[in-house]
Amino acid sequence: MVRVDLAHDAFILFSPSDKPRFAHVAFRVDVQRFHEIVERLRLRGIPLGNDPNDAKNGMTDDFLGGAGRVYFTDDNGHLWEVARSDVRSRERSEARRPKLFCGG
């Protein structure tokens, strides 16, 4: 098993496998980091898109109403998602979330 440490005490564990299975890995990052990631992907020629069903459409706007979102796949077919976070997009997202009522 390989551990990759990230910022803010987060980490990812990778387990070796003879036959990789599909995975969807998602990250929420700040505005600056989002633009850095998109630029890095483009410089490396890695296709990206804002739709998980069309991860090569080249767009970065968030059709879910957030501030930005990209998907891309790695050589093993895993789907990676990077969503841009800002206060307004979180507020819009929370406003659309169904309210749960726990009456007493």
Buried (B, 14 or more C-beta within 10 A) or exposed (E): EEEEEEEEEEEEEEEEEEEEEEEEEEBBBEEEBBBEBBEEBBEEEBBBBBEEEEBEBEBBEBEEEBBBBBBBBEEEEBBBBBBBBBEEBEEBBEEEEEEEEEEE
